[in-house]
Amino acid sequence: MHAATHPTIDAGPTDARPVVLEEHDDGGRLLSSTELVDGLPHGRMQRYGPEGRLQMEACYVQGRLDGLLCLHGEQGEIVQKAQYRQGLQHGLTRIYAMQRCIAEQRYVAGQLHGESVMFDDAGQPSARLRYVEGRLEGQAVFLQQGRVVRKANYRNGLLDGESTDLDAEGTVIQIAHHVANVLHGPTRRYWPDGGLMDEVVYRMGKPVAPPARFDQKGRPLAADEATPGVLARLEKLIRG
């Protein structure tokens, strides 16, 4: 592998004349091309794979990433586009798989901050998450084929408050409460008609009493009687 430098025409924002540093393998294939000013990357940088396909393209200012960074897969396809400022992710980042966008994330000074959106195979949102300084904060919404199937509240990156699970028809399956990722308060599961199936009250992750169970007519059931309906609905929801 060897490197060579070539002057460029535009001197850019500094007084020093920029040069282009190129790296080649022993067969003469270009591996990288970097614009330098005063020995630091300043301008465009490109890196290539063994087959000559572009792997990475980025913009630098005085040695730090600043602007758009594009990463490419083995076949040259885009796998990530990210905005940088002064060496840190800042702005919109898009992640791709199979030539489609699967996630949009927003960064401020290197941390997730703002809404992140995940997408399913059809390109519809499958999750909407809100971050504050790198941690989940507020309500997170999960979707299946455009329908909301889960809503959960977060504080400082942990489940905190009410979370609700729904089936594909929008009927509530379960409502639970958490404090700092631990079940705390009532957890209720429901029959398809909306009637209460069972209830367990938790205190810092531990049930304070046996579950109270009810049949579809609202009549109390014995403690050892099963409630398979909600489990089947949850399994169907998870499997899609």
Protein Blocks (a to p, Z undefined) as FASTA:
>chain_A
ZZdddddfblbjbfbdcdddddddfkopafbdcddeehiaedjdddddfkopafbdcdde
ehiaedjdddddfkopafbdcddeehiaedjddddeehiafbdcddeehiaedjdddddf
kopafbdcddeehiaehjddddeehiafbdcddeehiaedjdddddfkopafbdcddeeh
iaedjdddddfkopafbdcddeehiafbdcddddfkopacdfklccfklmmmmmmmmnZZ
